[in-house]
Amino acid sequence: MRKRALLLALALGLLLTLSGCKVSGNPLPEGMEEETVLSEGREVVALLNGEGWQEVYDLLRSDAKETSSPEAIQSYMAQRLDKAGAYKSEDEAMATGQTLKDTGEEYGTAVLYCKHEKKSVIYRVAYSTDMELMGIEIKVR
């Protein structure tokens, strides 16, 4: 289980590294709609804060499932939410386009700035152009 949690953290770290630390607001890939990306991203945030680890895992595309598990998602979230506290509200949101440097694959990311009891949290929820969940990254501010 620790190995899977580490693999998930590495995969999410890779996603962060590949997308850059700062969201630049690049246009979404052709065919992706901002409201759809944001709506689906909000659904994942709600599942994560409602402890829907299995549901989030089930949404992942097959290559992301290889390096994750519901338990790894739970562990990843517990490490972050222990510092942030319970979810309160969304402050801001945007959708941005990104490209994986190693494959050239374009994808869209819902970036949701949320308030929790103790700290603010940035959720990045990445989707392929087919709207398959590629990964999540949570940053406590």
CORCOR-V271980 format. One line per field, one symbol per residue. ss: DSSP state (a for helix, b for strand, c for the rest). A space follows every 50 residues. Layout:
BEGIN
ss=???
END
This chain:
BEGIN
ss=caaaaaaaaaaaaaaaaaaccccccccccccccaaaaaaaaaaaaaaaac ccaaaaaaabcaaaaccccaaaaaaaaaaaaaaaccbbbbbbbbbbbbbc cccccbbbbbbbbbbbcccbbbbbbbbbccccbbbbbbbbc
END
